[in-house]
């Protein structure tokens, strides 16, 4: 399975959207400062995730959530 997830920083309340094949490990990586972008924002709380069977669909949805209308959709409907 392929996962798209949204984390919220407990430090500054910002959100991070990402993609992974191992959701538990990826959240642990973010919280243990092993993910470059999010090092300074840990700890994180998982606020939303979705599982896909198709990798391309998952990556397309992640890209959508990181752009204009998808970003607004995620903030209004998913979190």
Secondary structure, 3 states (H helix, E strand, C coil): CEEEEEEEECCCCCEEEEEECCHHHHHHHHHCCCCCCCHHHCCEEEEEEEEECCHHHHHHHHHHHCCHHHHHHHHHHHC
